[in-house]
Amino acid sequence: MPASIVRFREHGMDIDTFSAVGGFAISPDNNNELTYVTRMLLATGAGNIAVTMVDGTTLTIPFAANQALPLAVKKVSSSGTTATGILGFY
């Protein structure tokens, strides 16, 4: 799969601009990057989300139910992810 696309630049915005221009459901996957780099992640069900940040850093981040965090993520791994209802916004 190709590298994640940073879509917000196509809309004349940079990473510091807050508003999202689109969103998608995320199915955690150990092998493939997301189609789009996120600006924010939301989990509707509490748990951990194992991510690879856009700079390559890997982290496991705890989420409360219906919590959103502004994160530039290019991959959500299935190993270590226990949160459900994960949405990405770009």
PDB file of N, CA, C and O in Angstrom:
ATOM      1  N   MET A   1       0.843  -1.175   0.000  1.00  0.00           N
ATOM      2  CA  MET A   1       0.000   0.000   0.000  1.00  0.00           C
ATOM      3  C   MET A   1       0.895   1.247   0.000  1.00  0.00           C
ATOM      4  O   MET A   1       1.926   1.266   0.672  1.00  0.00           O
ATOM      5  N   PRO A   2       0.506   2.287  -0.749  1.00  0.00           N
ATOM      6  CA  PRO A   2       1.326   3.499  -0.787  1.00  0.00           C
ATOM      7  C   PRO A   2       1.329   4.209   0.561  1.00  0.00           C
ATOM      8  O   PRO A   2       0.478   3.973   1.417  1.00  0.00           O
ATOM      9  N   ALA A   3       2.318   5.087   0.719  1.00  0.00           N
ATOM     10  CA  ALA A   3       2.398   5.881   1.947  1.00  0.00           C
ATOM     11  C   ALA A   3       1.122   6.685   2.136  1.00  0.00           C
ATOM     12  O   ALA A   3       0.445   7.033   1.168  1.00  0.00           O
ATOM     13  N   SER A   4       0.804   6.971   3.372  1.00  0.00           N
ATOM     14  CA  SER A   4      -0.381   7.758   3.691  1.00  0.00           C
ATOM     15  C   SER A   4      -0.338   9.115   2.999  1.00  0.00           C
ATOM     16  O   SER A   4       0.728   9.708   2.831  1.00  0.00           O
ATOM     17  N   ILE A   5      -1.493   9.590   2.606  1.00  0.00           N
ATOM     18  CA  ILE A   5      -1.621  10.870   1.926  1.00  0.00           C
ATOM     19  C   ILE A   5      -1.973  11.944   2.942  1.00  0.00           C
ATOM     20  O   ILE A   5      -2.869  11.758   3.766  1.00  0.00           O
ATOM     21  N   VAL A   6      -1.280  13.052   2.884  1.00  0.00           N
ATOM     22  CA  VAL A   6      -1.582  14.181   3.754  1.00  0.00           C
ATOM     23  C   VAL A   6      -2.557  15.076   2.989  1.00  0.00           C
ATOM     24  O   VAL A   6      -2.135  15.985   2.274  1.00  0.00           O
ATOM     25  N   ARG A   7      -3.872  14.818   3.140  1.00  0.00           N
ATOM     26  CA  ARG A   7      -4.905  15.476   2.354  1.00  0.00           C
ATOM     27  C   ARG A   7      -5.142  16.934   2.715  1.00  0.00           C
ATOM     28  O   ARG A   7      -5.535  17.718   1.852  1.00  0.00           O
ATOM     29  N   PHE A   8      -4.914  17.320   3.969  1.00  0.00           N
ATOM     30  CA  PHE A   8      -5.255  18.688   4.354  1.00  0.00           C
ATOM     31  C   PHE A   8      -4.441  19.726   3.600  1.00  0.00           C
ATOM     32  O   PHE A   8      -4.880  20.869   3.470  1.00  0.00           O
ATOM     33  N   ARG A   9      -3.265  19.358   3.099  1.00  0.00           N
ATOM     34  CA  ARG A   9      -2.467  20.307   2.312  1.00  0.00           C
ATOM     35  C   ARG A   9      -3.149  20.614   0.980  1.00  0.00           C
ATOM     36  O   ARG A   9      -2.964  21.698   0.427  1.00  0.00           O
ATOM     37  N   GLU A  10      -3.932  19.672   0.462  1.00  0.00           N
ATOM     38  CA  GLU A  10      -4.663  19.899  -0.782  1.00  0.00           C
ATOM     39  C   GLU A  10      -5.721  20.981  -0.618  1.00  0.00           C
ATOM     40  O   GLU A  10      -6.165  21.565  -1.607  1.00  0.00           O
ATOM     41  N   HIS A  11      -6.126  21.252   0.599  1.00  0.00           N
ATOM     42  CA  HIS A  11      -7.167  22.235   0.876  1.00  0.00           C
ATOM     43  C   HIS A  11      -6.587  23.549   1.390  1.00  0.00           C
ATOM     44  O   HIS A  11      -7.303  24.367   1.967  1.00  0.00           O
ATOM     45  N   GLY A  12      -5.286  23.747   1.178  1.00  0.00           N
ATOM     46  CA  GLY A  12      -4.644  24.990   1.575  1.00  0.00           C
ATOM     47  C   GLY A  12      -4.423  25.131   3.069  1.00  0.00           C
ATOM     48  O   GLY A  12      -4.251  26.243   3.567  1.00  0.00           O
ATOM     49  N   MET A  13      -4.424  24.002   3.801  1.00  0.00           N
ATOM     50  CA  MET A  13      -4.229  24.040   5.243  1.00  0.00           C
ATOM     51  C   MET A  13      -2.918  23.353   5.593  1.00  0.00           C
ATOM     52  O   MET A  13      -2.401  22.548   4.819  1.00  0.00           O
ATOM     53  N   ASP A  14      -2.389  23.675   6.755  1.00  0.00           N
ATOM     54  CA  ASP A  14      -1.225  22.955   7.241  1.00  0.00           C
ATOM     55  C   ASP A  14      -1.609  22.193   8.503  1.00  0.00           C
ATOM     56  O   ASP A  14      -2.766  22.232   8.921  1.00  0.00           O
ATOM     57  N   ILE A  15      -0.663  21.511   9.105  1.00  0.00           N
ATOM     58  CA  ILE A  15      -0.950  20.650  10.257  1.00  0.00           C
ATOM     59  C   ILE A  15      -1.468  21.457  11.446  1.00  0.00           C
ATOM     60  O   ILE A  15      -2.114  20.893  12.329  1.00  0.00           O
ATOM     61  N   ASP A  16      -1.198  22.772  11.491  1.00  0.00           N
ATOM     62  CA  ASP A  16      -1.630  23.597  12.610  1.00  0.00           C
ATOM     63  C   ASP A  16      -3.074  24.091  12.479  1.00  0.00           C
ATOM     64  O   ASP A  16      -3.618  24.638  13.437  1.00  0.00           O
ATOM     65  N   THR A  17      -3.704  23.909  11.314  1.00  0.00           N
ATOM     66  CA  THR A  17      -5.090  24.305  11.124  1.00  0.00           C
ATOM     67  C   THR A  17      -5.982  23.260  11.771  1.00  0.00           C
ATOM     68  O   THR A  17      -5.781  22.063  11.562  1.00  0.00           O
ATOM     69  N   PHE A  18      -6.965  23.692  12.553  1.00  0.00           N
ATOM     70  CA  PHE A  18      -7.717  22.759  13.376  1.00  0.00           C
ATOM     71  C   PHE A  18      -8.790  21.962  12.634  1.00  0.00           C
ATOM     72  O   PHE A  18      -8.872  20.747  12.816  1.00  0.00           O
ATOM     73  N   SER A  19      -9.599  22.594  11.818  1.00  0.00           N
ATOM     74  CA  SER A  19     -10.762  21.925  11.239  1.00  0.00           C
ATOM     75  C   SER A  19     -10.397  20.764  10.327  1.00  0.00           C
ATOM     76  O   SER A  19      -9.465  20.849   9.528  1.00  0.00           O
ATOM     77  N   ALA A  20     -11.147  19.682  10.461  1.00  0.00           N
ATOM     78  CA  ALA A  20     -10.990  18.529   9.571  1.00  0.00           C
ATOM     79  C   ALA A  20     -11.780  18.779   8.293  1.00  0.00           C
ATOM     80  O   ALA A  20     -12.760  19.523   8.295  1.00  0.00           O
ATOM     81  N   VAL A  21     -11.346  18.150   7.202  1.00  0.00           N
ATOM     82  CA  VAL A  21     -12.051  18.277   5.930  1.00  0.00           C
ATOM     83  C   VAL A  21     -12.729  16.970   5.525  1.00  0.00           C
ATOM     84  O   VAL A  21     -13.495  16.947   4.561  1.00  0.00           O
ATOM     85  N   GLY A  22     -12.459  15.880   6.250  1.00  0.00           N
ATOM     86  CA  GLY A  22     -13.074  14.589   5.957  1.00  0.00           C
ATOM     87  C   GLY A  22     -12.795  13.615   7.085  1.00  0.00           C
ATOM     88  O   GLY A  22     -12.017  13.899   7.996  1.00  0.00           O
ATOM     89  N   GLY A  23     -13.447  12.452   7.010  1.00  0.00           N
ATOM     90  CA  GLY A  23     -13.253  11.447   8.044  1.00  0.00           C
ATOM     91  C   GLY A  23     -13.506  10.049   7.511  1.00  0.00           C
ATOM     92  O   GLY A  23     -14.084   9.876   6.438  1.00  0.00           O
ATOM     93  N   PHE A  24     -13.064   9.045   8.276  1.00  0.00           N
ATOM     94  CA  PHE A  24     -13.222   7.659   7.850  1.00  0.00           C
ATOM     95  C   PHE A  24     -13.130   6.738   9.051  1.00  0.00           C
ATOM     96  O   PHE A  24     -12.493   7.067  10.051  1.00  0.00           O
ATOM     97  N   ALA A  25     -13.776   5.572   8.945  1.00  0.00           N
ATOM     98  CA  ALA A  25     -13.670   4.538   9.976  1.00  0.00           C
ATOM     99  C   ALA A  25     -12.322   3.847   9.825  1.00  0.00           C
ATOM    100  O   ALA A  25     -11.837   3.642   8.712  1.00  0.00           O
ATOM    101  N   ILE A  26     -11.722   3.490  10.966  1.00  0.00           N
ATOM    102  CA  ILE A  26     -10.410   2.848  10.951  1.00  0.00           C
ATOM    103  C   ILE A  26     -10.530   1.418  11.458  1.00  0.00           C
ATOM    104  O   ILE A  26     -11.056   1.171  12.543  1.00  0.00           O
ATOM    105  N   SER A  27     -10.037   0.484  10.658  1.00  0.00           N
ATOM    106  CA  SER A  27      -9.892  -0.908  11.066  1.00  0.00           C
ATOM    107  C   SER A  27      -8.413  -1.123  11.355  1.00  0.00           C
ATOM    108  O   SER A  27      -7.598  -1.105  10.433  1.00  0.00           O
ATOM    109  N   PRO A  28      -8.053  -1.327  12.618  1.00  0.00           N
ATOM    110  CA  PRO A  28      -6.640  -1.510  12.946  1.00  0.00           C
ATOM    111  C   PRO A  28      -6.005  -2.628  12.113  1.00  0.00           C
ATOM    112  O   PRO A  28      -6.620  -3.667  11.874  1.00  0.00           O
ATOM    113  N   ASP A  29      -4.763  -2.394  11.678  1.00  0.00           N
ATOM    114  CA  ASP A  29      -4.066  -3.320  10.789  1.00  0.00           C
ATOM    115  C   ASP A  29      -2.570  -3.249  11.101  1.00  0.00           C
ATOM    116  O   ASP A  29      -1.987  -2.164  11.101  1.00  0.00           O
ATOM    117  N   ASN A  30      -1.957  -4.384  11.363  1.00  0.00           N
ATOM    118  CA  ASN A  30      -0.529  -4.405  11.684  1.00  0.00           C
ATOM    119  C   ASN A  30       0.368  -4.134  10.490  1.00  0.00           C
ATOM    120  O   ASN A  30       1.526  -3.756  10.671  1.00  0.00           O
ATOM    121  N   ASN A  31      -0.130  -4.316   9.278  1.00  0.00           N
ATOM    122  CA  ASN A  31       0.727  -4.252   8.099  1.00  0.00           C
ATOM    123  C   ASN A  31       0.584  -3.001   7.253  1.00  0.00           C
ATOM    124  O   ASN A  31       1.563  -2.546   6.661  1.00  0.00           O
ATOM    125  N   ASN A  32      -0.612  -2.434   7.182  1.00  0.00           N
ATOM    126  CA  ASN A  32      -0.859  -1.350   6.235  1.00  0.00           C
ATOM    127  C   ASN A  32      -1.058  -0.005   6.912  1.00  0.00           C
ATOM    128  O   ASN A  32      -1.665   0.090   7.979  1.00  0.00           O
ATOM    129  N   GLU A  33      -0.531   1.039   6.266  1.00  0.00           N
ATOM    130  CA  GLU A  33      -0.764   2.400   6.724  1.00  0.00           C
ATOM    131  C   GLU A  33      -2.180   2.827   6.346  1.00  0.00           C
ATOM    132  O   GLU A  33      -2.809   2.235   5.469  1.00  0.00           O
ATOM    133  N   LEU A  34      -2.665   3.854   7.018  1.00  0.00           N
ATOM    134  CA  LEU A  34      -3.960   4.428   6.691  1.00  0.00           C
ATOM    135  C   LEU A  34      -3.891   5.077   5.315  1.00  0.00           C
ATOM    136  O   LEU A  34      -2.807   5.437   4.855  1.00  0.00           O
ATOM    137  N   THR A  35      -5.019   5.228   4.662  1.00  0.00           N
ATOM    138  CA  THR A  35      -5.056   5.911   3.375  1.00  0.00           C
ATOM    139  C   THR A  35      -4.680   7.377   3.532  1.00  0.00           C
ATOM    140  O   THR A  35      -3.988   7.937   2.682  1.00  0.00           O
ATOM    141  N   TYR A  36      -5.134   8.000   4.617  1.00  0.00           N
ATOM    142  CA  TYR A  36      -4.862   9.404   4.887  1.00  0.00           C
ATOM    143  C   TYR A  36      -4.209   9.561   6.255  1.00  0.00           C
ATOM    144  O   TYR A  36      -4.573   8.853   7.195  1.00  0.00           O
ATOM    145  N   VAL A  37      -3.262  10.465   6.380  1.00  0.00           N
ATOM    146  CA  VAL A  37      -2.725  10.840   7.681  1.00  0.00           C
ATOM    147  C   VAL A  37      -3.837  11.572   8.421  1.00  0.00           C
ATOM    148  O   VAL A  37      -4.516  12.426   7.850  1.00  0.00           O
ATOM    149  N   THR A  38      -4.020  11.234   9.695  1.00  0.00           N
ATOM    150  CA  THR A  38      -5.100  11.861  10.457  1.00  0.00           C
ATOM    151  C   THR A  38      -4.676  13.194  11.051  1.00  0.00           C
ATOM    152  O   THR A  38      -3.490  13.470  11.228  1.00  0.00           O
ATOM    153  N   ARG A  39      -5.668  14.004  11.349  1.00  0.00           N
ATOM    154  CA  ARG A  39      -5.493  15.221  12.141  1.00  0.00           C
ATOM    155  C   ARG A  39      -6.019  14.962  13.546  1.00  0.00           C
ATOM    156  O   ARG A  39      -5.615  15.614  14.509  1.00  0.00           O
ATOM    157  N   MET A  40      -6.945  13.979  13.644  1.00  0.00           N
ATOM    158  CA  MET A  40      -7.562  13.661  14.918  1.00  0.00           C
ATOM    159  C   MET A  40      -8.045  12.220  14.888  1.00  0.00           C
ATOM    160  O   MET A  40      -8.480  11.720  13.850  1.00  0.00           O
ATOM    161  N   LEU A  41      -7.964  11.551  16.048  1.00  0.00           N
ATOM    162  CA  LEU A  41      -8.552  10.223  16.229  1.00  0.00           C
ATOM    163  C   LEU A  41      -9.652  10.323  17.274  1.00  0.00           C
ATOM    164  O   LEU A  41      -9.535  11.075  18.242  1.00  0.00           O
ATOM    165  N   LEU A  42     -10.722   9.559  17.072  1.00  0.00           N
ATOM    166  CA  LEU A  42     -11.814   9.457  18.028  1.00  0.00           C
ATOM    167  C   LEU A  42     -12.083   7.985  18.260  1.00  0.00           C
ATOM    168  O   LEU A  42     -12.108   7.199  17.312  1.00  0.00           O
ATOM    169  N   ALA A  43     -12.287   7.602  19.517  1.00  0.00           N
ATOM    170  CA  ALA A  43     -12.669   6.232  19.862  1.00  0.00           C
ATOM    171  C   ALA A  43     -14.018   6.296  20.569  1.00  0.00           C
ATOM    172  O   ALA A  43     -14.152   6.985  21.581  1.00  0.00           O
ATOM    173  N   THR A  44     -15.017   5.587  20.051  1.00  0.00           N
ATOM    174  CA  THR A  44     -16.325   5.586  20.708  1.00  0.00           C
ATOM    175  C   THR A  44     -16.354   4.609  21.877  1.00  0.00           C
ATOM    176  O   THR A  44     -17.152   4.771  22.800  1.00  0.00           O
ATOM    177  N   GLY A  45     -15.483   3.590  21.845  1.00  0.00           N
ATOM    178  CA  GLY A  45     -15.370   2.632  22.938  1.00  0.00           C
ATOM    179  C   GLY A  45     -14.000   2.743  23.588  1.00  0.00           C
ATOM    180  O   GLY A  45     -12.984   2.777  22.894  1.00  0.00           O
ATOM    181  N   ALA A  46     -13.963   2.799  24.915  1.00  0.00           N
ATOM    182  CA  ALA A  46     -12.713   2.996  25.652  1.00  0.00           C
ATOM    183  C   ALA A  46     -11.713   1.871  25.413  1.00  0.00           C
ATOM    184  O   ALA A  46     -12.091   0.730  25.147  1.00  0.00           O
ATOM    185  N   GLY A  47     -10.436   2.214  25.511  1.00  0.00           N
ATOM    186  CA  GLY A  47      -9.357   1.244  25.372  1.00  0.00           C
ATOM    187  C   GLY A  47      -8.107   1.917  24.848  1.00  0.00           C
ATOM    188  O   GLY A  47      -8.040   3.144  24.766  1.00  0.00           O
ATOM    189  N   ASN A  48      -7.127   1.124  24.498  1.00  0.00           N
ATOM    190  CA  ASN A  48      -5.872   1.629  23.949  1.00  0.00           C
ATOM    191  C   ASN A  48      -5.900   1.631  22.430  1.00  0.00           C
ATOM    192  O   ASN A  48      -6.556   0.798  21.804  1.00  0.00           O
ATOM    193  N   ILE A  49      -5.174   2.584  21.846  1.00  0.00           N
ATOM    194  CA  ILE A  49      -4.968   2.603  20.399  1.00  0.00           C
ATOM    195  C   ILE A  49      -3.458   2.640  20.163  1.00  0.00           C
ATOM    196  O   ILE A  49      -2.774   3.564  20.601  1.00  0.00           O
ATOM    197  N   ALA A  50      -2.949   1.622  19.465  1.00  0.00           N
ATOM    198  CA  ALA A  50      -1.528   1.533  19.116  1.00  0.00           C
ATOM    199  C   ALA A  50      -1.330   2.226  17.772  1.00  0.00           C
ATOM    200  O   ALA A  50      -1.890   1.804  16.760  1.00  0.00           O
ATOM    201  N   VAL A  51      -0.533   3.287  17.766  1.00  0.00           N
ATOM    202  CA  VAL A  51      -0.390   4.107  16.568  1.00  0.00           C
ATOM    203  C   VAL A  51       1.070   4.241  16.147  1.00  0.00           C
ATOM    204  O   VAL A  51       1.992   4.052  16.940  1.00  0.00           O
ATOM    205  N   THR A  52       1.246   4.574  14.868  1.00  0.00           N
ATOM    206  CA  THR A  52       2.513   5.067  14.352  1.00  0.00           C
ATOM    207  C   THR A  52       2.247   6.498  13.922  1.00  0.00           C
ATOM    208  O   THR A  52       1.436   6.759  13.034  1.00  0.00           O
ATOM    209  N   MET A  53       2.945   7.417  14.570  1.00  0.00           N
ATOM    210  CA  MET A  53       2.794   8.833  14.257  1.00  0.00           C
ATOM    211  C   MET A  53       3.422   9.120  12.895  1.00  0.00           C
ATOM    212  O   MET A  53       4.171   8.299  12.366  1.00  0.00           O
ATOM    213  N   VAL A  54       3.118  10.277  12.336  1.00  0.00           N
ATOM    214  CA  VAL A  54       3.610  10.620  11.013  1.00  0.00           C
ATOM    215  C   VAL A  54       5.144  10.677  10.974  1.00  0.00           C
ATOM    216  O   VAL A  54       5.733  10.496   9.908  1.00  0.00           O
ATOM    217  N   ASP A  55       5.796  10.924  12.109  1.00  0.00           N
ATOM    218  CA  ASP A  55       7.265  10.944  12.140  1.00  0.00           C
ATOM    219  C   ASP A  55       7.875   9.559  12.374  1.00  0.00           C
ATOM    220  O   ASP A  55       9.098   9.432  12.446  1.00  0.00           O
ATOM    221  N   GLY A  56       7.031   8.509  12.494  1.00  0.00           N
ATOM    222  CA  GLY A  56       7.511   7.146  12.680  1.00  0.00           C
ATOM    223  C   GLY A  56       7.514   6.662  14.114  1.00  0.00           C
ATOM    224  O   GLY A  56       7.752   5.480  14.358  1.00  0.00           O
ATOM    225  N   THR A  57       7.255   7.542  15.072  1.00  0.00           N
ATOM    226  CA  THR A  57       7.187   7.161  16.478  1.00  0.00           C
ATOM    227  C   THR A  57       6.001   6.229  16.705  1.00  0.00           C
ATOM    228  O   THR A  57       4.906   6.486  16.204  1.00  0.00           O
ATOM    229  N   THR A  58       6.212   5.143  17.461  1.00  0.00           N
ATOM    230  CA  THR A  58       5.115   4.240  17.809  1.00  0.00           C
ATOM    231  C   THR A  58       4.735   4.448  19.262  1.00  0.00           C
ATOM    232  O   THR A  58       5.601   4.531  20.132  1.00  0.00           O
ATOM    233  N   LEU A  59       3.441   4.533  19.521  1.00  0.00           N
ATOM    234  CA  LEU A  59       2.905   4.783  20.855  1.00  0.00           C
ATOM    235  C   LEU A  59       1.641   3.965  21.054  1.00  0.00           C
ATOM    236  O   LEU A  59       0.955   3.627  20.090  1.00  0.00           O
ATOM    237  N   THR A  60       1.336   3.649  22.298  1.00  0.00           N
ATOM    238  CA  THR A  60       0.035   3.090  22.654  1.00  0.00           C
ATOM    239  C   THR A  60      -0.626   4.111  23.564  1.00  0.00           C
ATOM    240  O   THR A  60      -0.128   4.408  24.650  1.00  0.00           O
ATOM    241  N   ILE A  61      -1.757   4.647  23.107  1.00  0.00           N
ATOM    242  CA  ILE A  61      -2.405   5.762  23.776  1.00  0.00           C
ATOM    243  C   ILE A  61      -3.750   5.314  24.345  1.00  0.00           C
ATOM    244  O   ILE A  61      -4.563   4.748  23.615  1.00  0.00           O
ATOM    245  N   PRO A  62      -4.002   5.556  25.633  1.00  0.00           N
ATOM    246  CA  PRO A  62      -5.300   5.206  26.218  1.00  0.00           C
ATOM    247  C   PRO A  62      -6.365   6.232  25.824  1.00  0.00           C
ATOM    248  O   PRO A  62      -6.119   7.438  25.846  1.00  0.00           O
ATOM    249  N   PHE A  63      -7.550   5.736  25.464  1.00  0.00           N
ATOM    250  CA  PHE A  63      -8.692   6.580  25.113  1.00  0.00           C
ATOM    251  C   PHE A  63      -9.862   6.238  26.016  1.00  0.00           C
ATOM    252  O   PHE A  63     -10.134   5.064  26.269  1.00  0.00           O
ATOM    253  N   ALA A  64     -10.554   7.255  26.502  1.00  0.00           N
ATOM    254  CA  ALA A  64     -11.837   7.071  27.171  1.00  0.00           C
ATOM    255  C   ALA A  64     -12.908   6.954  26.085  1.00  0.00           C
ATOM    256  O   ALA A  64     -12.663   7.313  24.933  1.00  0.00           O
ATOM    257  N   ALA A  65     -14.075   6.461  26.439  1.00  0.00           N
ATOM    258  CA  ALA A  65     -15.171   6.382  25.470  1.00  0.00           C
ATOM    259  C   ALA A  65     -15.500   7.784  24.957  1.00  0.00           C
ATOM    260  O   ALA A  65     -15.617   8.731  25.734  1.00  0.00           O
ATOM    261  N   ASN A  66     -15.644   7.896  23.649  1.00  0.00           N
ATOM    262  CA  ASN A  66     -15.997   9.142  22.959  1.00  0.00           C
ATOM    263  C   ASN A  66     -14.944  10.240  23.124  1.00  0.00           C
ATOM    264  O   ASN A  66     -15.259  11.429  23.060  1.00  0.00           O
ATOM    265  N   GLN A  67     -13.706   9.834  23.333  1.00  0.00           N
ATOM    266  CA  GLN A  67     -12.614  10.802  23.432  1.00  0.00           C
ATOM    267  C   GLN A  67     -11.977  11.014  22.078  1.00  0.00           C
ATOM    268  O   GLN A  67     -11.791  10.067  21.313  1.00  0.00           O
ATOM    269  N   ALA A  68     -11.643  12.257  21.781  1.00  0.00           N
ATOM    270  CA  ALA A  68     -10.932  12.609  20.554  1.00  0.00           C
ATOM    271  C   ALA A  68      -9.629  13.298  20.932  1.00  0.00           C
ATOM    272  O   ALA A  68      -9.586  14.103  21.862  1.00  0.00           O
ATOM    273  N   LEU A  69      -8.563  12.970  20.196  1.00  0.00           N
ATOM    274  CA  LEU A  69      -7.265  13.600  20.414  1.00  0.00           C
ATOM    275  C   LEU A  69      -6.699  14.058  19.076  1.00  0.00           C
ATOM    276  O   LEU A  69      -6.806  13.341  18.081  1.00  0.00           O
ATOM    277  N   PRO A  70      -6.097  15.248  19.040  1.00  0.00           N
ATOM    278  CA  PRO A  70      -5.487  15.741  17.799  1.00  0.00           C
ATOM    279  C   PRO A  70      -4.142  15.060  17.573  1.00  0.00           C
ATOM    280  O   PRO A  70      -3.139  15.421  18.188  1.00  0.00           O
ATOM    281  N   LEU A  71      -4.136  14.075  16.687  1.00  0.00           N
ATOM    282  CA  LEU A  71      -2.939  13.267  16.441  1.00  0.00           C
ATOM    283  C   LEU A  71      -2.709  13.094  14.948  1.00  0.00           C
ATOM    284  O   LEU A  71      -3.633  12.765  14.205  1.00  0.00           O
ATOM    285  N   ALA A  72      -1.474  13.315  14.512  1.00  0.00           N
ATOM    286  CA  ALA A  72      -1.095  13.072  13.116  1.00  0.00           C
ATOM    287  C   ALA A  72      -0.574  11.642  13.023  1.00  0.00           C
ATOM    288  O   ALA A  72       0.610  11.382  13.241  1.00  0.00           O
ATOM    289  N   VAL A  73      -1.481  10.715  12.694  1.00  0.00           N
ATOM    290  CA  VAL A  73      -1.210   9.275  12.702  1.00  0.00           C
ATOM    291  C   VAL A  73      -1.240   8.740  11.274  1.00  0.00           C
ATOM    292  O   VAL A  73      -2.100   9.106  10.473  1.00  0.00           O
ATOM    293  N   LYS A  74      -0.267   7.853  10.972  1.00  0.00           N
ATOM    294  CA  LYS A  74      -0.277   7.223   9.647  1.00  0.00           C
ATOM    295  C   LYS A  74      -0.620   5.738   9.699  1.00  0.00           C
ATOM    296  O   LYS A  74      -0.858   5.122   8.660  1.00  0.00           O
ATOM    297  N   LYS A  75      -0.650   5.144  10.929  1.00  0.00           N
ATOM    298  CA  LYS A  75      -0.970   3.724  11.050  1.00  0.00           C
ATOM    299  C   LYS A  75      -1.593   3.460  12.415  1.00  0.00           C
ATOM    300  O   LYS A  75      -1.153   4.004  13.428  1.00  0.00           O
ATOM    301  N   VAL A  76      -2.629   2.612  12.428  1.00  0.00           N
ATOM    302  CA  VAL A  76      -3.227   2.106  13.669  1.00  0.00           C
ATOM    303  C   VAL A  76      -3.059   0.596  13.633  1.00  0.00           C
ATOM    304  O   VAL A  76      -3.637  -0.080  12.782  1.00  0.00           O
ATOM    305  N   SER A  77      -2.270   0.072  14.557  1.00  0.00           N
ATOM    306  CA  SER A  77      -1.974  -1.361  14.589  1.00  0.00           C
ATOM    307  C   SER A  77      -3.044  -2.132  15.351  1.00  0.00           C
ATOM    308  O   SER A  77      -3.613  -1.628  16.319  1.00  0.00           O
ATOM    309  N   SER A  78      -3.315  -3.363  14.906  1.00  0.00           N
ATOM    310  CA  SER A  78      -4.275  -4.207  15.612  1.00  0.00           C
ATOM    311  C   SER A  78      -3.673  -4.751  16.909  1.00  0.00           C
ATOM    312  O   SER A  78      -4.382  -4.916  17.902  1.00  0.00           O
ATOM    313  N   SER A  79      -2.366  -5.030  16.900  1.00  0.00           N
ATOM    314  CA  SER A  79      -1.690  -5.494  18.119  1.00  0.00           C
ATOM    315  C   SER A  79      -1.603  -4.328  19.094  1.00  0.00           C
ATOM    316  O   SER A  79      -1.001  -3.299  18.789  1.00  0.00           O
ATOM    317  N   GLY A  80      -2.201  -4.491  20.256  1.00  0.00           N
ATOM    318  CA  GLY A  80      -2.177  -3.440  21.267  1.00  0.00           C
ATOM    319  C   GLY A  80      -3.370  -2.515  21.243  1.00  0.00           C
ATOM    320  O   GLY A  80      -3.539  -1.706  22.156  1.00  0.00           O
ATOM    321  N   THR A  81      -4.210  -2.615  20.213  1.00  0.00           N
ATOM    322  CA  THR A  81      -5.397  -1.762  20.145  1.00  0.00           C
ATOM    323  C   THR A  81      -6.595  -2.509  20.716  1.00  0.00           C
ATOM    324  O   THR A  81      -6.958  -3.588  20.247  1.00  0.00           O
ATOM    325  N   THR A  82      -7.200  -1.910  21.742  1.00  0.00           N
ATOM    326  CA  THR A  82      -8.388  -2.496  22.377  1.00  0.00           C
ATOM    327  C   THR A  82      -9.598  -1.578  22.274  1.00  0.00           C
ATOM    328  O   THR A  82     -10.722  -2.016  22.516  1.00  0.00           O
ATOM    329  N   ALA A  83      -9.390  -0.322  21.923  1.00  0.00           N
ATOM    330  CA  ALA A  83     -10.503   0.615  21.751  1.00  0.00           C
ATOM    331  C   ALA A  83     -11.334   0.207  20.541  1.00  0.00           C
ATOM    332  O   ALA A  83     -10.836  -0.445  19.623  1.00  0.00           O
ATOM    333  N   THR A  84     -12.591   0.592  20.549  1.00  0.00           N
ATOM    334  CA  THR A  84     -13.491   0.271  19.441  1.00  0.00           C
ATOM    335  C   THR A  84     -14.080   1.552  18.855  1.00  0.00           C
ATOM    336  O   THR A  84     -13.983   2.631  19.440  1.00  0.00           O
ATOM    337  N   GLY A  85     -14.692   1.397  17.684  1.00  0.00           N
ATOM    338  CA  GLY A  85     -15.329   2.531  17.032  1.00  0.00           C
ATOM    339  C   GLY A  85     -14.338   3.644  16.736  1.00  0.00           C
ATOM    340  O   GLY A  85     -14.595   4.808  17.041  1.00  0.00           O
ATOM    341  N   ILE A  86     -13.207   3.287  16.144  1.00  0.00           N
ATOM    342  CA  ILE A  86     -12.146   4.276  15.888  1.00  0.00           C
ATOM    343  C   ILE A  86     -12.433   5.007  14.581  1.00  0.00           C
ATOM    344  O   ILE A  86     -12.671   4.401  13.536  1.00  0.00           O
ATOM    345  N   LEU A  87     -12.399   6.327  14.682  1.00  0.00           N
ATOM    346  CA  LEU A  87     -12.599   7.183  13.503  1.00  0.00           C
ATOM    347  C   LEU A  87     -11.385   8.076  13.343  1.00  0.00           C
ATOM    348  O   LEU A  87     -10.807   8.538  14.326  1.00  0.00           O
ATOM    349  N   GLY A  88     -11.001   8.317  12.092  1.00  0.00           N
ATOM    350  CA  GLY A  88      -9.913   9.236  11.794  1.00  0.00           C
ATOM    351  C   GLY A  88     -10.465  10.423  11.034  1.00  0.00           C
ATOM    352  O   GLY A  88     -11.352  10.276  10.194  1.00  0.00           O
ATOM    353  N   PHE A  89      -9.946  11.578  11.327  1.00  0.00           N
ATOM    354  CA  PHE A  89     -10.334  12.803  10.638  1.00  0.00           C
ATOM    355  C   PHE A  89      -9.097  13.428  10.030  1.00  0.00           C
ATOM    356  O   PHE A  89      -8.032  13.434  10.647  1.00  0.00           O
ATOM    357  N   TYR A  90      -9.232  13.962   8.804  1.00  0.00           N
ATOM    358  CA  TYR A  90      -8.111  14.594   8.115  1.00  0.00           C
ATOM    359  C   TYR A  90      -8.504  15.954   7.588  1.00  0.00           C
ATOM    360  O   TYR A  90      -7.685  16.640   6.976  1.00  0.00           O
TER     361      TYR A  90
END
